Amino acid sequence: MALPGILIVLAAIAGGFTLAGGKMGVLIQPSEFIVILGAALGTLITSSPGKMKKRVGAAIKSALKENIPSQADYLELLKCQYELFMLARRQGVLALEPHLNEPAKSDIFKKYPSIAKHHHARTFLVEALQQIVNGISPDDLDQLLDTEIETFKDEGHLATGLLKTIGDALPGIGIVAAVLGIIVTMAHMDAPPAVIGHHVASALVGTFLGILLCYGIIQPLANNAETQETHQLRYLLVIKSAVIASARGVAPPTAVEFGRKMIYSDERPSFLDVDKALQAVK
């Protein structure tokens, strides 16, 4: 989860500032917050046509709530695919239709709830198997699934790319806030030194906030969302590899092995673990 990391960043900065003799009250400058956050929000709205604002919001939400497939999730997926492939092999592909038409009510899918929690995964698997039921060739199905995965990839990159763009703009917005603060300071040059010092400190807070929000919060959130997207796409590739192998007539255990080989090594269940799990499937 990203939230603990953000809290560590803020705590480290606040702690170091306090230990150096700084007073936290100096950093509370409402005018600077209004300039920076308001300008950032305006930049986001200006840069986000169509449904991009919703997609950026979804990217931030995904970064704050981690949803990377675990080894147990992958094992559930492989077991589910194995059970579906065995059903098609024993009773014909038409036997899959009741499970594909209403996957939420399917006895097979109900056994493996983790599949539904991963974005697009169950729909991707169901629609791929529906294409097999409809008689599509393995080569055409391969191209079709590649196209869908590429679409998911581009859709995610649009949101994370825009989020990074907003992050890149924040230091510049911070400088704008600082310049405005200096203008205010220049208008009070006849004031006592303590008042002038307060205005200068307020102006510098603008630069500080812009840099902190960029490199301490927004950019890490964008990187987190991008990394999670990569893992979700890998999950879809596991589905695709096993389904294509099954469509080519490969035996269910071997088809599942095609999928297992697509899993990153530190998240991949061992061959023996998968073999034992498949033997336990009824």
Residue pairs with C-beta under 8 A, 6 or more apart in sequence:
1 64
1 65
1 66
2 63
2 64
2 66
2 220
2 221
2 224
3 64
5 220
6 216
6 217
6 220
9 212
9 216
9 217
10 216
13 212
13 216
14 24
17 24
17 27
18 24
26 201
26 205
27 205
27 208
29 202
29 205
29 206
31 181
31 202
32 177
32 181
32 202
32 205
32 206
32 209
33 209
35 173
35 176
35 177
35 180
35 206
36 170
36 173
36 174
36 177
36 206
36 209
36 210
36 213
39 173
39 176
39 177
40 166
40 169
40 170
40 173
40 213
43 166
43 169
43 173
44 53
44 56
44 162
44 166
45 53
47 162
47 165
47 166
48 56
48 162
52 158
52 159
52 162
55 155
55 158
55 159
55 162
56 159
56 162
56 163
58 159
59 156
59 159
59 160
59 163
59 221
59 222
59 225
60 163
60 221
60 225
62 119
62 225
62 228
62 229
63 221
63 222
63 224
63 225
63 228
64 221
66 228
67 117
67 118
67 119
67 228
67 232
68 227
68 228
68 231
68 232
69 77
69 114
69 118
69 231
69 232
69 234
69 235
69 267
70 267
71 267
71 268
71 269
72 114
73 114
73 115
73 118
73 235
74 235
74 238
74 260
74 263
74 267
74 268
74 269
75 269
75 273
75 274
75 277
76 112
76 114
76 115
77 112
77 114
77 115
77 121
77 235
77 238
77 239
77 259
78 238
78 242
78 256
78 259
78 260
78 269
78 274
78 277
78 278
79 111
79 112
79 277
79 278
79 281
80 108
80 109
80 111
80 112
80 115
80 125
81 125
81 239
81 242
81 243
81 246
81 255
81 256
81 259
82 252
82 253
82 255
82 256
82 278
82 281
83 108
83 111
83 281
84 96
84 99
84 108
84 129
85 242
85 246
85 252
85 255
85 256
86 252
86 281
87 95
87 96
87 99
87 108
88 95
88 96
88 129
88 132
88 246
89 251
89 252
93 132
93 133
94 133
96 129
96 132
96 133
97 133
98 106
99 106
99 107
99 108
99 109
100 106
100 126
100 129
100 130
100 133
103 109
103 122
103 126
104 116
109 115
109 116
109 122
115 121
115 122
115 125
116 122
118 232
118 235
119 232
120 152
120 232
120 236
121 232
121 235
121 236
121 239
124 145
124 148
124 236
124 239
124 240
125 239
125 243
128 141
128 145
128 239
128 240
128 243
129 243
131 141
131 144
132 141
132 243
132 246
132 247
136 144
136 247
138 244
138 247
138 248
141 243
141 244
141 247
142 240
142 244
145 240
145 243
145 244
146 240
149 233
149 236
149 237
149 240
152 232
152 233
152 236
153 229
153 233
156 225
156 226
156 229
156 233
157 226
157 229
159 225
160 222
160 225
160 226
160 229
163 218
163 221
163 222
163 225
164 218
164 219
164 222
166 218
167 213
167 214
167 215
167 218
167 219
167 222
168 214
170 210
170 211
170 213
170 214
170 218
171 207
171 210
171 211
171 214
172 210
173 210
174 206
174 207
174 208
174 209
174 210
174 211
174 213
174 214
175 206
175 207
175 210
176 206
177 203
177 206
177 207
177 209
177 210
178 203
178 204
178 206
178 207
179 203
180 203
180 206
181 199
181 200
181 202
181 203
181 204
181 205
181 206
182 200
182 203
184 199
184 202
184 203
185 196
185 199
185 200
185 203
188 195
188 196
188 199
189 196
231 264
234 262
234 263
234 264
237 262
238 259
238 260
238 262
238 263
239 259
241 258
241 259
241 261
241 262
242 255
242 256
242 258
242 259
243 255
244 258
245 254
245 255
245 258
245 259
246 252
246 255
250 258
253 275
253 278
256 274
256 278
257 271
257 274
260 268
260 269
260 271
260 274
261 268
263 269
269 277
